[in-house]
Amino acid sequence: MKRRNIKCTPNAGTKDKVKRAKIKLKLNLDAIISEIEDRNSENGVLLDDPHLEKEETKLTCADAYPLSRREFIAWLQSSNKADICQFIAERQRALGMTEEEIIIHAKSMCDMGDAEPSPVIRPILPVLSTYGSAGRKARKRATKRVRYRNIERKSDAMGDRHIRFSESEEVDAIKRKLDSTDMEWLMTNKGSSQPEQGESRALVEDASSYIRVSDKLASSGLCIEDSDYNTVIDLLPANEIHSKHIRRLESTFQKLCDDLPDGFFERDEKRFSRSCQDSERDGVLHIGIWNQATWQHERPACSSDLRGGKLDYKTDRNHLIIQQFLVENETLFRFIGGVFKRMDEKLFAKYNSIDLPPCIDKTLFWPFCMMAINRNCYSLPHKDLNDFARGFCFLLCWGKFKGGEVTFKELGMKLPLKRGQLLIFRSALLTHWNQPVTSGIRHSLVLFTPARMFDWKRITTTQVLNRWSREVNECLQYMEAVWDDIV
């Protein structure tokens, strides 16, 4: 289960947000410059003119002003009039900055930690092939099928999985739903909030009438497409990932759980999950890079779990334990990345093209920015509203368990998964959850990229401009209150 918000604000209109943030900054600057000029003329005092041309220097790092509001106010209280006027002049010049220049000034509470070198040796990876692991070459394509308009991006194995699904009589009811359920309909009905508790309970009850795909069909793999041949769900065969990768994942995950402190796995969103076994420890880890767009992090930053909860984290014990787990499973993550590239090279390229800020390394499960590791828990009805809407999440589960079928409201379908079987689906568009785990313990990992990561530069630009506007407003209020007392 991944961390999710009850409400989700779309990232549409970020250009307008940047424009509005610049206008707001300009209005605040005009107000404070007018205030300075009025007070200077009243007192007959000549201070640095904020309109004065200053010698321009090349921007190579963020300015030294504090990030938090409380610390900025403390800086104001310790500054003289010349310092304040210099600050205003710098913010005045910011109005002419480009997006790239503004981004340089983006700050994060982990700036110092990000800049430290990591003692973990990252593997040198070969160029990713288009199928499976880096050392496995793609099979030659068979004759193109007339049925596929977009055959250029589909592997023959993927086509076989679709044919297997389309020719199966047991899923006729699901196929009828697909006649009216295409990507555009899913996008239009994406929504911006999660099911309320009453609705969630009703969905769980309604699922008793959903079609359960047989173990035989699910084990052999299936691919579900809409009427325009867009992939909605792709389930790889149960033996597609080599068993040695799954055994390594299980052993390294057990070591991860043993080495991390009790309580490090958190499950604070109990509305969206349940424990498989109440007697066993449960919880979720969110590992990777995301763009929360809060005042603490104006730019993409490592998740708190990956940092071990620390700001100066590169040598933190918990961070190193997690990094070691990722390094030891690098071959598995490379295989999954290869599956993604073979499945849809254009979408893979979009994920792969995300340009991270300086000092932020790509994840060891790239091209995905985030991974959620679920220990001994299964999810309740939800959509991953913060995920890239036209993208996919990749789900892999392991452990000895029965039940836990992945359930999809829009398709009226329950899909059983085997240990080590990879499921790919539109997590932002499909309402999904798990059936209860009837016996044993089920663990899973989910690879995904938040939508904000694709547009982080404009979001960050807006964040920085809003902070500058707030700082200028703080200056104005401070000056109006105590200007005559400032040295």
C-alpha positions as CSV (number, residue, x, y, z in Angstrom):
1,M,0.0,0.0,0.0
2,K,1.2,3.4,-0.9
3,R,0.8,6.6,1.0
4,R,-2.2,8.6,-0.3
5,N,-4.0,11.8,0.3
6,I,-7.7,12.0,1.0
7,K,-7.8,15.0,-1.4
8,C,-5.7,15.5,-4.4
9,T,-5.1,18.8,-6.3
10,P,-4.3,18.3,-10.0
11,N,-1.0,19.8,-11.3
12,A,-2.8,21.3,-14.3
13,G,-2.2,25.0,-14.9
14,T,1.3,25.2,-13.4
15,K,2.3,27.8,-15.9
16,D,-0.6,30.0,-14.6
17,K,0.5,29.3,-11.1
18,V,4.1,30.5,-11.9
19,K,2.7,33.7,-13.5
20,R,0.4,34.4,-10.5
21,A,3.2,33.8,-8.1
22,K,5.4,36.4,-10.0
23,I,2.6,38.9,-10.0
24,K,2.1,38.4,-6.2
25,L,5.8,38.9,-5.6
26,K,5.8,42.0,-7.8
27,L,2.9,43.5,-5.9
28,N,4.5,42.8,-2.5
29,L,7.8,44.3,-3.8
30,D,6.0,47.4,-5.1
31,A,4.4,47.9,-1.7
32,I,7.6,47.6,0.3
33,I,9.6,49.7,-2.1
34,S,6.9,52.4,-1.8
35,E,7.1,52.1,2.0
36,I,10.9,52.5,2.0
37,E,10.8,55.5,-0.2
38,D,8.1,57.2,1.8
39,R,9.9,56.7,5.1
40,N,13.2,57.8,3.6
41,S,11.8,61.0,2.3
42,E,10.0,61.7,5.6
43,N,13.2,61.2,7.6
44,G,15.6,62.7,5.1
45,V,17.6,59.5,5.2
46,L,19.2,58.1,2.1
47,L,19.6,54.3,2.1
48,D,20.4,51.9,-0.7
49,D,17.8,52.4,-3.4
50,P,16.2,49.0,-4.2
51,H,15.8,50.2,-7.9
52,L,19.6,50.7,-8.1
53,E,21.5,48.7,-10.7
54,K,23.6,46.1,-9.0
55,E,26.5,44.2,-10.4
56,E,25.2,40.8,-11.6
57,T,26.9,37.7,-10.5
58,K,26.4,34.2,-12.0
59,L,24.1,32.2,-9.8
60,T,25.6,28.9,-8.7
61,C,23.9,28.2,-5.4
62,A,20.9,29.2,-3.3
63,D,21.0,32.4,-1.3
64,A,21.8,32.3,2.4
65,Y,18.5,33.5,3.8
66,P,16.8,31.0,6.2
67,L,14.2,28.7,4.8
68,S,11.7,28.5,7.7
69,R,9.5,31.5,8.5
70,R,10.5,31.5,12.2
71,E,14.2,31.6,11.3
72,F,13.6,34.3,8.6
73,I,11.8,36.5,11.2
74,A,14.8,36.0,13.5
75,W,17.1,37.1,10.7
76,L,15.0,40.2,10.2
77,Q,15.1,41.1,13.8
78,S,18.9,40.9,13.8
79,S,19.4,42.9,10.5
80,N,19.9,46.6,10.0
81,K,18.2,48.8,7.4
82,A,21.0,48.3,4.8
83,D,20.7,44.5,5.1
84,I,16.9,44.7,4.6
85,C,17.3,47.1,1.6
86,Q,19.9,44.7,0.1
87,F,17.5,41.8,0.5
88,I,14.7,43.8,-1.2
89,A,17.0,44.6,-4.1
90,E,17.9,41.0,-4.5
91,R,14.2,40.0,-4.6
92,Q,13.5,42.8,-7.1
93,R,16.1,41.3,-9.5
94,A,14.4,37.9,-9.1
95,L,11.5,39.2,-11.2
96,G,13.8,39.0,-14.3
97,M,15.1,35.5,-13.5
98,T,14.4,32.5,-15.7
99,E,12.9,29.3,-14.4
100,E,16.4,27.7,-14.2
101,E,17.8,30.6,-12.3
102,I,14.9,30.5,-9.8
103,I,15.2,26.7,-9.3
104,I,18.8,27.2,-8.2
105,H,17.4,29.0,-5.1
106,A,15.1,26.1,-4.2
107,K,15.8,24.8,-0.7
108,S,15.2,21.7,1.3
109,M,15.7,20.8,4.9
110,C,18.0,18.0,3.7
111,D,20.3,20.3,1.6
112,M,23.3,19.5,3.7
113,G,22.6,15.8,3.8
114,D,22.1,15.6,0.1
115,A,25.4,17.2,-0.6
116,E,27.3,14.6,1.5
117,P,29.0,11.7,-0.4
118,S,27.3,8.3,0.1
119,P,29.5,5.4,1.4
120,V,27.3,2.9,-0.5
121,I,28.9,1.8,-3.7
122,R,26.3,2.0,-6.4
123,P,26.7,-0.7,-9.1
124,I,27.8,0.3,-12.6
125,L,24.9,-0.7,-14.8
126,P,25.0,-1.7,-18.4
127,V,22.6,-0.1,-20.9
128,L,19.1,-1.4,-20.3
129,S,17.9,-3.8,-23.0
130,T,14.3,-3.9,-24.1
131,Y,13.4,-7.1,-22.4
132,G,13.9,-8.5,-19.0
133,S,17.3,-8.1,-17.4
134,A,20.2,-6.2,-18.8
135,G,21.8,-9.4,-20.0
136,R,18.8,-10.9,-21.7
137,K,18.1,-9.9,-25.3
138,A,14.7,-9.3,-26.8
139,R,13.2,-12.0,-28.9
140,K,12.6,-11.3,-32.6
141,R,9.1,-10.1,-33.4
142,A,6.8,-12.4,-35.2
143,T,4.7,-11.1,-38.1
144,K,2.8,-8.0,-37.0
145,R,-0.8,-8.6,-36.1
146,V,-3.3,-6.6,-38.0
147,R,-5.4,-6.2,-34.8
148,Y,-2.8,-4.0,-33.2
149,R,-2.6,-0.4,-34.3
150,N,0.3,0.2,-31.9
151,I,2.1,-3.1,-32.4
152,E,5.4,-1.1,-32.6
153,R,5.3,-0.9,-28.8
154,K,4.0,-4.3,-28.0
155,S,6.0,-7.5,-27.5
156,D,4.8,-10.7,-29.0
157,A,4.5,-12.2,-25.5
158,M,2.3,-9.3,-24.5
159,G,0.1,-9.9,-27.6
160,D,-0.1,-13.6,-26.7
161,R,-1.3,-12.6,-23.2
162,H,-4.0,-10.4,-24.7
163,I,-5.2,-13.2,-27.0
164,R,-5.3,-15.6,-24.1
165,F,-7.6,-13.1,-22.2
166,S,-9.8,-12.3,-25.2
167,E,-10.4,-15.9,-26.1
168,S,-11.2,-17.0,-22.5
169,E,-14.9,-17.5,-22.0
170,E,-14.7,-17.3,-18.2
171,V,-14.1,-13.5,-18.4
172,D,-16.8,-12.6,-20.9
173,A,-18.5,-10.3,-18.3
174,I,-15.2,-8.4,-17.9
175,K,-14.8,-8.1,-21.7
176,R,-18.3,-6.6,-21.9
177,K,-17.3,-3.9,-19.4
178,L,-14.3,-3.1,-21.5
179,D,-16.6,-2.1,-24.4
180,S,-17.6,1.0,-22.4
181,T,-14.4,1.4,-20.3
182,D,-11.6,3.0,-22.2
183,M,-8.7,5.3,-21.1
184,E,-10.6,8.5,-21.9
185,W,-13.6,7.3,-19.7
186,L,-11.2,6.4,-16.9
187,M,-9.4,9.8,-17.2
188,T,-12.8,11.6,-17.1
189,N,-13.9,9.6,-14.1
190,K,-10.6,9.7,-12.2
191,G,-11.9,11.9,-9.5
192,S,-10.0,13.8,-6.8
193,S,-10.9,12.1,-3.6
194,Q,-10.8,8.6,-2.1
195,P,-14.0,6.5,-1.3
196,E,-15.6,7.5,2.0
197,Q,-15.7,4.8,4.6
198,G,-19.3,3.8,3.8
199,E,-18.6,3.6,0.1
200,S,-15.5,1.6,0.8
201,R,-17.5,-0.9,2.9
202,A,-20.1,-1.2,0.1
203,L,-17.4,-1.8,-2.5
204,V,-15.9,-4.6,-0.4
205,E,-19.3,-6.2,-0.1
206,D,-20.1,-5.8,-3.8
207,A,-16.9,-7.6,-4.7
208,S,-18.5,-10.9,-3.7
209,S,-20.3,-10.7,-7.1
210,Y,-17.2,-9.8,-9.1
211,I,-15.7,-12.3,-11.6
212,R,-12.7,-14.1,-10.1
213,V,-10.2,-15.0,-12.7
214,S,-9.2,-18.7,-12.4
215,D,-5.8,-19.6,-11.0
216,K,-4.9,-21.3,-14.3
217,L,-5.6,-18.3,-16.5
218,A,-3.9,-15.9,-14.0
219,S,-0.8,-18.1,-13.6
220,S,-0.3,-18.2,-17.4
221,G,-0.5,-14.4,-17.6
222,L,-3.1,-12.1,-19.3
223,C,-3.2,-8.6,-20.8
224,I,-6.3,-6.5,-20.7
225,E,-6.8,-3.6,-23.2
226,D,-9.5,-1.1,-23.9
227,S,-11.3,-0.6,-27.2
228,D,-8.5,1.6,-28.4
229,Y,-5.8,-1.1,-27.6
230,N,-4.5,0.9,-24.6
231,T,-3.1,-1.5,-22.0
232,V,-5.2,-1.3,-18.8
233,I,-3.8,-4.3,-16.9
234,D,-0.9,-6.6,-17.8
235,L,-0.2,-9.7,-15.6
236,L,3.0,-11.5,-16.4
237,P,3.2,-15.4,-16.2
238,A,4.0,-16.7,-12.7
239,N,7.4,-18.0,-13.8
240,E,8.5,-14.9,-15.8
241,I,10.8,-13.6,-13.0
242,H,13.5,-16.2,-12.2
243,S,12.9,-17.8,-8.8
244,K,16.5,-16.9,-7.7
245,H,15.5,-13.2,-7.8
246,I,12.5,-13.9,-5.6
247,R,14.5,-16.0,-3.2
248,R,17.0,-13.2,-2.9
249,L,14.2,-10.7,-2.4
250,E,12.7,-12.8,0.4
251,S,16.0,-13.3,2.2
252,T,17.1,-9.7,1.9
253,F,13.7,-8.4,3.0
254,Q,13.8,-10.6,6.1
255,K,17.2,-9.2,6.9
256,L,15.9,-5.7,6.3
257,C,13.1,-6.3,8.8
258,D,15.5,-7.8,11.3
259,D,18.0,-4.9,11.1
260,L,15.6,-2.0,11.1
261,P,14.3,-0.8,14.5
262,D,10.9,-2.0,15.7
263,G,8.3,0.5,14.6
264,F,10.3,1.7,11.6
265,F,7.7,0.3,9.3
266,E,4.7,2.6,9.8
267,R,1.0,2.1,8.9
268,D,-0.7,5.3,9.9
269,E,-3.3,5.1,7.2
270,K,-5.4,2.3,8.6
271,R,-8.4,3.5,6.6
272,F,-6.6,2.1,3.6
273,S,-5.1,-1.1,4.8
274,R,-5.4,-4.2,7.1
275,S,-2.9,-6.6,8.6
276,C,-2.7,-10.1,7.2
277,Q,-1.9,-11.5,10.6
278,D,-2.5,-9.3,13.6
279,S,0.0,-11.2,15.6
280,E,2.8,-10.3,13.3
281,R,4.5,-6.9,12.7
282,D,3.2,-4.9,9.8
283,G,3.7,-1.5,8.2
284,V,4.8,0.3,5.0
285,L,8.1,1.8,3.9
286,H,8.1,4.6,1.3
287,I,11.5,4.7,-0.4
288,G,12.7,7.0,-3.1
289,I,12.4,10.5,-4.4
290,W,9.2,12.6,-4.4
291,N,8.1,16.1,-4.6
292,Q,5.8,16.9,-1.7
293,A,5.8,20.7,-2.4
294,T,5.9,21.7,1.2
295,W,7.8,24.5,2.8
296,Q,10.4,22.0,4.1
297,H,11.2,20.8,0.6
298,E,10.7,23.2,-2.3
299,R,12.3,20.7,-4.7
300,P,12.2,16.9,-5.0
301,A,13.9,15.2,-2.0
302,C,14.5,11.7,-0.6
303,S,11.6,10.3,1.3
304,S,11.8,10.4,5.1
305,D,11.9,6.5,5.2
306,L,14.8,6.4,2.8
307,R,16.6,9.0,4.9
308,G,16.0,7.0,8.1
309,G,14.1,10.0,9.4
310,K,17.2,12.1,9.4
311,L,18.2,15.2,7.5
312,D,21.9,14.5,7.6
313,Y,21.3,11.0,6.4
314,K,24.1,9.6,4.2
315,T,25.9,7.8,7.0
316,D,22.7,7.0,9.0
317,R,22.5,3.3,9.9
318,N,18.9,2.9,8.8
319,H,19.6,4.6,5.5
320,L,22.5,2.4,4.8
321,I,20.5,-0.8,5.7
322,I,17.8,0.2,3.2
323,Q,20.4,1.1,0.5
324,Q,22.0,-2.2,1.0
325,F,18.7,-4.0,0.4
326,L,18.2,-2.0,-2.8
327,V,21.7,-2.8,-4.1
328,E,21.3,-6.5,-3.4
329,N,18.1,-6.6,-5.4
330,E,19.4,-4.4,-8.3
331,T,19.1,-7.3,-10.8
332,L,15.4,-7.8,-10.0
333,F,14.7,-4.1,-10.4
334,R,16.6,-4.1,-13.7
335,F,14.5,-6.9,-14.9
336,I,11.3,-5.0,-14.1
337,G,12.7,-1.9,-15.8
338,G,13.3,-4.0,-18.9
339,V,9.8,-5.3,-18.8
340,F,8.5,-1.7,-18.7
341,K,10.8,-0.7,-21.6
342,R,9.6,-3.6,-23.7
343,M,6.0,-2.9,-22.8
344,D,5.9,0.8,-23.8
345,E,9.2,2.4,-24.9
346,K,7.7,5.9,-25.3
347,L,6.2,5.8,-21.8
348,F,9.5,4.3,-20.4
349,A,11.4,7.2,-22.1
350,K,9.1,9.7,-20.4
351,Y,9.8,8.2,-17.0
352,N,13.5,8.0,-17.7
353,S,13.7,11.6,-18.8
354,I,12.9,13.1,-15.4
355,D,15.8,15.4,-14.6
356,L,16.6,15.4,-10.9
357,P,18.0,18.3,-8.9
358,P,21.8,18.4,-8.2
359,C,23.0,16.1,-5.4
360,I,19.9,13.8,-5.9
361,D,20.9,10.4,-7.3
362,K,18.6,8.3,-9.4
363,T,17.0,5.6,-7.5
364,L,18.4,2.0,-7.6
365,F,15.0,1.0,-9.1
366,W,15.0,3.7,-11.9
367,P,13.1,4.7,-14.0
368,F,10.7,4.7,-11.0
369,C,11.0,7.4,-8.4
370,M,9.2,5.7,-5.6
371,M,8.8,2.2,-4.1
372,A,6.3,1.3,-1.4
373,I,7.2,-1.9,0.6
374,N,4.2,-3.4,2.4
375,R,4.9,-5.8,5.2
376,N,2.1,-8.1,6.3
377,C,-0.7,-5.9,5.1
378,Y,-3.2,-5.6,2.2
379,S,-5.0,-2.6,0.9
380,L,-8.7,-1.4,1.0
381,P,-10.5,0.4,-1.9
382,H,-8.6,3.4,-3.2
383,K,-7.0,5.0,-6.2
384,D,-3.4,6.3,-6.2
385,L,-4.5,9.8,-7.2
386,N,-1.0,11.2,-6.9
387,D,0.5,8.8,-9.4
388,F,1.0,9.8,-13.1
389,A,-2.5,9.2,-14.5
390,R,-1.4,7.7,-17.9
391,G,1.3,5.7,-16.3
392,F,1.5,2.4,-14.5
393,C,2.4,1.0,-11.1
394,F,4.3,-2.4,-10.9
395,L,3.2,-4.7,-8.1
396,L,5.2,-7.7,-6.9
397,C,4.1,-9.9,-3.9
398,W,5.8,-12.7,-2.0
399,G,5.4,-14.8,1.0
400,K,3.3,-17.9,1.8
401,F,-0.3,-16.8,1.7
402,K,-3.8,-17.6,0.4
403,G,-6.3,-15.0,-0.8
404,G,-5.3,-11.4,-1.3
405,E,-6.7,-11.2,-4.9
406,V,-6.2,-7.8,-6.4
407,T,-9.7,-6.4,-7.1
408,F,-10.8,-3.8,-9.6
409,K,-14.1,-2.0,-9.3
410,E,-14.3,-0.6,-12.9
411,L,-13.8,-4.1,-14.4
412,G,-15.7,-6.1,-11.7
413,M,-12.7,-8.4,-11.5
414,K,-10.7,-10.3,-8.8
415,L,-7.2,-11.3,-9.9
416,P,-5.2,-13.9,-7.9
417,L,-1.5,-13.5,-7.8
418,K,1.2,-16.1,-7.2
419,R,4.3,-15.5,-5.2
420,G,6.8,-13.6,-7.4
421,Q,4.2,-12.7,-10.1
422,L,4.4,-9.2,-11.6
423,L,1.2,-7.2,-12.1
424,I,1.1,-3.9,-14.0
425,F,-1.9,-1.6,-14.0
426,R,-3.2,2.0,-14.1
427,S,-3.1,2.7,-10.4
428,A,-4.4,6.3,-10.7
429,L,-7.4,5.4,-12.8
430,L,-8.6,2.0,-11.4
431,T,-10.2,1.7,-8.0
432,H,-8.3,-1.3,-6.5
433,W,-7.9,-3.2,-3.3
434,N,-7.1,-6.7,-2.0
435,Q,-9.4,-9.4,-0.9
436,P,-8.6,-10.5,2.7
437,V,-5.6,-12.8,3.1
438,T,-7.2,-16.0,4.5
439,S,-4.0,-17.6,5.7
440,G,-0.3,-16.9,5.9
441,I,1.5,-13.5,5.4
442,R,1.6,-11.5,2.2
443,H,4.3,-8.9,1.5
444,S,4.5,-6.7,-1.6
445,L,6.4,-3.9,-3.2
446,V,4.9,-1.3,-5.6
447,L,7.0,0.7,-8.0
448,F,5.6,4.0,-9.2
449,T,6.3,7.7,-10.0
450,P,4.2,10.5,-8.6
451,A,2.8,12.9,-11.1
452,R,4.5,15.9,-9.5
453,M,7.9,14.5,-10.5
454,F,7.1,15.1,-14.2
455,D,6.5,18.8,-13.6
456,W,8.7,19.4,-10.6
457,K,10.5,22.4,-12.1
458,R,7.4,24.5,-12.5
459,I,6.1,23.4,-9.1
460,T,9.4,24.3,-7.5
461,T,9.6,27.6,-9.3
462,T,6.1,28.5,-7.9
463,Q,7.3,27.3,-4.4
464,V,10.3,29.6,-4.5
465,L,8.4,32.6,-5.8
466,N,5.8,32.1,-3.1
467,R,8.4,32.0,-0.4
468,W,10.1,35.1,-1.7
469,S,6.7,36.8,-1.7
470,R,6.0,35.7,1.8
471,E,9.5,37.0,2.9
472,V,8.9,40.4,1.3
473,N,5.5,40.6,3.1
474,E,7.2,39.7,6.4
475,C,9.7,42.5,5.8
476,L,6.9,45.0,5.1
477,Q,5.0,44.1,8.3
478,Y,8.3,44.3,10.3
479,M,9.2,47.7,8.8
480,E,5.7,49.1,9.5
481,A,6.0,48.0,13.1
482,V,9.6,49.0,14.1
483,W,11.2,50.8,11.1
484,D,12.2,53.8,13.2
485,D,13.9,51.6,15.8
486,I,16.0,49.7,13.2
487,V,19.6,50.9,13.1
